[in-house]
Amino acid sequence: MTYGTGQGTETTGTGALPALGAVRDRLDAALDATARAWLHAALADAAARPTAPGIPELGLAAWQLRFAEAGRRTGDEHADTARLLLLHAARADTATLTALYAQGTAAERRAVLLALPHLVEGPDALPLIEDALRANDTRLVAAAVGPYAAAHLPDHAWRHAVLKCLFTGVAVDAVAHLADRARGDGELARMLGDFADERTAAGRPVPDDLHRVLALTAPEPLTNGRADPHGKES
């Protein structure tokens, strides 16, 4: 998801996220008149959370139908942002996000994952992250290792998420707060070494990103002439 810069941020437990008012302004400016009118109507539906003209028998409100059609209405390059704004306007809770994720396409699931740091303060949505990390869809893996995972994924699971990126070819740039979480992590260093040995033994190349992450696991610098003797452990 591309937010742009310089238009404000909101501070959460995961660090600075773009303020959603600025996100909406940038999306408005990027859309043509037809798509902009659709977005405004969709956000009004989401804010009101009406049950009609949705599909009541399926438990779907009008804004949820608009969530599904966002790619067609705004273009795939803007769909993640439009869906984030819809979820925020609808005040989607974890149960709603879980339902949308379960019934959604890969693009809709990705949008839910990207929206989590804006919508869920605690770890309640971790099952969605864990599900995405079991997938082989690199779009979902990349979305799953964002700020929400950085804030809430336990150390052991987070280390495996990093290895999942290396295994599937997802650039580690996608891993939010990588340097902070990897710093001094001796267990991650061991896992990376094992992974590199396995690749080498199988005659397969070791990803360049592995060496980059391994360098980040170096112990903390000397403090008062003494190094921290303990790496992070699970």
Secondary structure, DSSP 8 states (H G I E B T S, - for coil): ----SSS-EEEETTEEEE-HHHHHHHHHHHS-HHHHHHHHHHHHHHHH---TTSBGGGTB-HHHHHHHHHHHHH-HHHHHHHHHHHHHHTT--HHHHHHHHHHS-HHHHHHHHHHHHHH--SGGGHHHHHHHHHS--HHHHHHHTSHHHHHHS-HHHHHHHHHHHHHHT--GGGSTTHHHHHTT-HHHHHHHHHHHHHHHHTT----HHHHHHHHHT-----BTTB--------
